[in-house]
Amino acid sequence: MNKPRILVARRIFPEVVERLRTHFEVQSNDEDVAWGAAELAERLADKDGALTTGSQRIDAQLLAACPRLKIVANMAVGYNNFDVDAMSEAGVVGTNTPDVLTETTADFGFALVLATARRMTEAEHYLRAGRWQHWSYDMFAGAEVHGSTLGILGMGRIGQAIARRGAHGFGMRVLYHNRSRLAPEVEAECRAAYVSKEDLLAQADHLVLVLPYTAESHHAIGAAELARMKPTATLVNIARGGIVDDAALARALKERRIAAAGLDVFEGEPSVHPGLLEVPNVVLTPHIASATVATRLAMASLAADNLIAFFKEGRALTPVPGTAATT
């Protein structure tokens, strides 16, 4: 019996690819080329499954060109690259990698809070440029983190993990807004209070975005929302590009309408809005919140496990809601 054919759309851990080869006929993108839509569709046309990394768009046009495709396993917790309705219509399962990256991503999110509040990037650039000649009482004086108000927009697994770090580790007052309010016991564990989005924007000293990207959350933070924030506040985005209007944020930072921002995701990434590159009061990282070796290996392994379980047992381990569920 012929093995199912699998495409690994970007370079991943060789040991994961080798494990896939024991179950499937695998074509792997070892050169790590970012294929365009047409080339991706061409390479998927004769495949039964795919392992993607979140940047490959799976939509109706691609699915129409790939009649054999049954499952796409994302090596990411987010799945805004999936057209869920089109996949359901085509009978294609989508999977993601929840849980395995929660704590690592929360670590990085809180690291961005600290780096942004304490102006670490500005200070390092100043030092590297040879400009540090003497001490001054207000040299790169930033904002307090401990004891301040942490605001979280999007209170899923990662948002809750950030809340726990702020409340238990730094004695912060934690406020959150979410599509639905958490259960009382979860709020108690996180020491978090539910507020409206307007109150969250107005009260947060440090606002962290951890909500999924959808049509409804596009530009959830734009010029109007930034205007509601304190001029001393900071903004951290570890969610997805497009949740923040990057052009509006660049203007707000330039005009010091908020104090600073820390960004791991961007609209149109890997391109970055040029205005963000011109202001000093922003910490910029290239979408690396989950980037530890152990976590990225766990993500790749779970994506592979989804493919194996689907073809061996007829079920995916972590299916994306709304996509097809079984073979």
TATA-V939916 format. One record per residue. N is the residue number from 1. RES is the residue in three letters. PHI is phi in whole degrees, 0 to 359 (NA if undefined). Layout:
BEGIN
n=N res=RES phi=PHI
n=N res=RES phi=PHI
END
This chain:
BEGIN
n=1 res=MET phi=NA
n=2 res=ASN phi=290
n=3 res=LYS phi=285
n=4 res=PRO phi=300
n=5 res=ARG phi=258
n=6 res=ILE phi=235
n=7 res=LEU phi=252
n=8 res=VAL phi=260
n=9 res=ALA phi=282
n=10 res=ARG phi=222
n=11 res=ARG phi=293
n=12 res=ILE phi=228
n=13 res=PHE phi=302
n=14 res=PRO phi=303
n=15 res=GLU phi=293
n=16 res=VAL phi=287
n=17 res=VAL phi=299
n=18 res=GLU phi=296
n=19 res=ARG phi=294
n=20 res=LEU phi=298
n=21 res=ARG phi=294
n=22 res=THR phi=287
n=23 res=HIS phi=246
n=24 res=PHE phi=224
n=25 res=GLU phi=272
n=26 res=VAL phi=247
n=27 res=GLN phi=252
n=28 res=SER phi=243
n=29 res=ASN phi=276
n=30 res=ASP phi=292
n=31 res=GLU phi=282
n=32 res=ASP phi=59
n=33 res=VAL phi=280
n=34 res=ALA phi=275
n=35 res=TRP phi=290
n=36 res=GLY phi=285
n=37 res=ALA phi=300
n=38 res=ALA phi=294
n=39 res=GLU phi=291
n=40 res=LEU phi=298
n=41 res=ALA phi=298
n=42 res=GLU phi=296
n=43 res=ARG phi=285
n=44 res=LEU phi=270
n=45 res=ALA phi=302
n=46 res=ASP phi=250
n=47 res=LYS phi=255
n=48 res=ASP phi=268
n=49 res=GLY phi=206
n=50 res=ALA phi=212
n=51 res=LEU phi=248
n=52 res=THR phi=246
n=53 res=THR phi=243
n=54 res=GLY phi=100
n=55 res=SER phi=255
n=56 res=GLN phi=265
n=57 res=ARG phi=282
n=58 res=ILE phi=248
n=59 res=ASP phi=229
n=60 res=ALA phi=298
n=61 res=GLN phi=296
n=62 res=LEU phi=294
n=63 res=LEU phi=297
n=64 res=ALA phi=296
n=65 res=ALA phi=271
n=66 res=CYS phi=231
n=67 res=PRO phi=292
n=68 res=ARG phi=276
n=69 res=LEU phi=296
n=70 res=LYS phi=241
n=71 res=ILE phi=208
n=72 res=VAL phi=234
n=73 res=ALA phi=257
n=74 res=ASN phi=278
n=75 res=MET phi=272
n=76 res=ALA phi=191
n=77 res=VAL phi=278
n=78 res=GLY phi=281
n=79 res=TYR phi=215
n=80 res=ASN phi=288
n=81 res=ASN phi=279
n=82 res=PHE phi=266
n=83 res=ASP phi=274
n=84 res=VAL phi=300
n=85 res=ASP phi=297
n=86 res=ALA phi=294
n=87 res=MET phi=294
n=88 res=SER phi=297
n=89 res=GLU phi=300
n=90 res=ALA phi=274
n=91 res=GLY phi=74
n=92 res=VAL phi=255
n=93 res=VAL phi=279
n=94 res=GLY phi=244
n=95 res=THR phi=228
n=96 res=ASN phi=225
n=97 res=THR phi=233
n=98 res=PRO phi=288
n=99 res=ASP phi=74
n=100 res=VAL phi=291
n=101 res=LEU phi=246
n=102 res=THR phi=301
n=103 res=GLU phi=291
n=104 res=THR phi=296
n=105 res=THR phi=293
n=106 res=ALA phi=295
n=107 res=ASP phi=305
n=108 res=PHE phi=292
n=109 res=GLY phi=301
n=110 res=PHE phi=288
n=111 res=ALA phi=299
n=112 res=LEU phi=293
n=113 res=VAL phi=303
n=114 res=LEU phi=295
n=115 res=ALA phi=297
n=116 res=THR phi=288
n=117 res=ALA phi=296
n=118 res=ARG phi=263
n=119 res=ARG phi=59
n=120 res=MET phi=294
n=121 res=THR phi=295
n=122 res=GLU phi=303
n=123 res=ALA phi=294
n=124 res=GLU phi=294
n=125 res=HIS phi=300
n=126 res=TYR phi=299
n=127 res=LEU phi=294
n=128 res=ARG phi=297
n=129 res=ALA phi=281
n=130 res=GLY phi=74
n=131 res=ARG phi=267
n=132 res=TRP phi=278
n=133 res=GLN phi=247
n=134 res=HIS phi=201
n=135 res=TRP phi=276
n=136 res=SER phi=217
n=137 res=TYR phi=299
n=138 res=ASP phi=249
n=139 res=MET phi=294
n=140 res=PHE phi=53
n=141 res=ALA phi=292
n=142 res=GLY phi=251
n=143 res=ALA phi=257
n=144 res=GLU phi=293
n=145 res=VAL phi=255
n=146 res=HIS phi=299
n=147 res=GLY phi=77
n=148 res=SER phi=271
n=149 res=THR phi=258
n=150 res=LEU phi=263
n=151 res=GLY phi=252
n=152 res=ILE phi=234
n=153 res=LEU phi=256
n=154 res=GLY phi=105
n=155 res=MET phi=246
n=156 res=GLY phi=277
n=157 res=ARG phi=303
n=158 res=ILE phi=289
n=159 res=GLY phi=301
n=160 res=GLN phi=295
n=161 res=ALA phi=294
n=162 res=ILE phi=292
n=163 res=ALA phi=301
n=164 res=ARG phi=298
n=165 res=ARG phi=297
n=166 res=GLY phi=292
n=167 res=ALA phi=287
n=168 res=HIS phi=275
n=169 res=GLY phi=268
n=170 res=PHE phi=234
n=171 res=GLY phi=59
n=172 res=MET phi=273
n=173 res=ARG phi=281
n=174 res=VAL phi=248
n=175 res=LEU phi=243
n=176 res=TYR phi=213
n=177 res=HIS phi=229
n=178 res=ASN phi=211
n=179 res=ARG phi=300
n=180 res=SER phi=223
n=181 res=ARG phi=286
n=182 res=LEU phi=287
n=183 res=ALA phi=297
n=184 res=PRO phi=305
n=185 res=GLU phi=292
n=186 res=VAL phi=288
n=187 res=GLU phi=302
n=188 res=ALA phi=295
n=189 res=GLU phi=298
n=190 res=CYS phi=272
n=191 res=ARG phi=51
n=192 res=ALA phi=241
n=193 res=ALA phi=245
n=194 res=TYR phi=279
n=195 res=VAL phi=221
n=196 res=SER phi=293
n=197 res=LYS phi=298
n=198 res=GLU phi=297
n=199 res=ASP phi=293
n=200 res=LEU phi=300
n=201 res=LEU phi=298
n=202 res=ALA phi=285
n=203 res=GLN phi=259
n=204 res=ALA phi=291
n=205 res=ASP phi=279
n=206 res=HIS phi=223
n=207 res=LEU phi=255
n=208 res=VAL phi=244
n=209 res=LEU phi=260
n=210 res=VAL phi=222
n=211 res=LEU phi=266
n=212 res=PRO phi=290
n=213 res=TYR phi=274
n=214 res=THR phi=220
n=215 res=ALA phi=300
n=216 res=GLU phi=287
n=217 res=SER phi=267
n=218 res=HIS phi=300
n=219 res=HIS phi=54
n=220 res=ALA phi=301
n=221 res=ILE phi=243
n=222 res=GLY phi=234
n=223 res=ALA phi=300
n=224 res=ALA phi=294
n=225 res=GLU phi=292
n=226 res=LEU phi=297
n=227 res=ALA phi=292
n=228 res=ARG phi=279
n=229 res=MET phi=280
n=230 res=LYS phi=296
n=231 res=PRO phi=294
n=232 res=THR phi=266
n=233 res=ALA phi=279
n=234 res=THR phi=242
n=235 res=LEU phi=233
n=236 res=VAL phi=237
n=237 res=ASN phi=240
n=238 res=ILE phi=242
n=239 res=ALA phi=272
n=240 res=ARG phi=211
n=241 res=GLY phi=298
n=242 res=GLY phi=98
n=243 res=ILE phi=290
n=244 res=VAL phi=255
n=245 res=ASP phi=283
n=246 res=ASP phi=297
n=247 res=ALA phi=294
n=248 res=ALA phi=294
n=249 res=LEU phi=294
n=250 res=ALA phi=301
n=251 res=ARG phi=294
n=252 res=ALA phi=297
n=253 res=LEU phi=290
n=254 res=LYS phi=298
n=255 res=GLU phi=271
n=256 res=ARG phi=58
n=257 res=ARG phi=282
n=258 res=ILE phi=231
n=259 res=ALA phi=286
n=260 res=ALA phi=192
n=261 res=ALA phi=216
n=262 res=GLY phi=232
n=263 res=LEU phi=233
n=264 res=ASP phi=250
n=265 res=VAL phi=223
n=266 res=PHE phi=213
n=267 res=GLU phi=294
n=268 res=GLY phi=69
n=269 res=GLU phi=301
n=270 res=PRO phi=277
n=271 res=SER phi=290
n=272 res=VAL phi=237
n=273 res=HIS phi=305
n=274 res=PRO phi=301
n=275 res=GLY phi=297
n=276 res=LEU phi=287
n=277 res=LEU phi=279
n=278 res=GLU phi=261
n=279 res=VAL phi=257
n=280 res=PRO phi=278
n=281 res=ASN phi=268
n=282 res=VAL phi=214
n=283 res=VAL phi=259
n=284 res=LEU phi=239
n=285 res=THR phi=226
n=286 res=PRO phi=271
n=287 res=HIS phi=55
n=288 res=ILE phi=237
n=289 res=ALA phi=300
n=290 res=SER phi=262
n=291 res=ALA phi=273
n=292 res=THR phi=244
n=293 res=VAL phi=300
n=294 res=ALA phi=297
n=295 res=THR phi=288
n=296 res=ARG phi=296
n=297 res=LEU phi=294
n=298 res=ALA phi=297
n=299 res=MET phi=295
n=300 res=ALA phi=296
n=301 res=SER phi=294
n=302 res=LEU phi=292
n=303 res=ALA phi=299
n=304 res=ALA phi=295
n=305 res=ASP phi=300
n=306 res=ASN phi=298
n=307 res=LEU phi=296
n=308 res=ILE phi=296
n=309 res=ALA phi=297
n=310 res=PHE phi=297
n=311 res=PHE phi=280
n=312 res=LYS phi=272
n=313 res=GLU phi=241
n=314 res=GLY phi=78
n=315 res=ARG phi=212
n=316 res=ALA phi=267
n=317 res=LEU phi=283
n=318 res=THR phi=229
n=319 res=PRO phi=289
n=320 res=VAL phi=282
n=321 res=PRO phi=304
n=322 res=GLY phi=98
n=323 res=THR phi=273
n=324 res=ALA phi=301
n=325 res=ALA phi=255
n=326 res=THR phi=220
n=327 res=THR phi=286
END
